[in-house]
Amino acid sequence: SPYTLSIMSWVALIALPLILAYQGWTYWVFRKRVTRAHIAEAAH
């Protein structure tokens, strides 16, 4: 129904920017490449 479509549209308009922001934040946090030297330093 039109009411359901409007609710779904509003939820998408609110959720999509949050999801994209979260994806961007995780990309920024994990942007550095892990090398074998990093793994060797972290080994206990």
Order of alpha helices (4+ residues) and beta strands (2+ residues): alpha-alpha
